[in-house]
């Protein structure tokens, strides 16, 4: 159904970050990832199209802090904040 090739098991990293409301624009999410400062399961990635799955742990440098979150589910749309917050759980701050 989706032209991007996504299925029920994974989602593009930049799209998920946008749907989870970590940034206002999807292009900003893609730039953040392309800068090489995002980690998936401790592995640095610079690919906005990296596949993200439930259970993955993201390390993100945002707003003068490092956030570590576990992906609970994939996003079907960019919804309101409470819906976005249900996509992940905060694990804590990184080093």
Secondary structure, 3 states (H helix, E strand, C coil): CCCCCCCCCCEEHHHHHHHCCCCCCHHHHHHHHHCCCEEECCEEECCCCCEECCCCEEEEEECCEEEEEEECCCCCCCCCHHHHHCCEEEEEECC
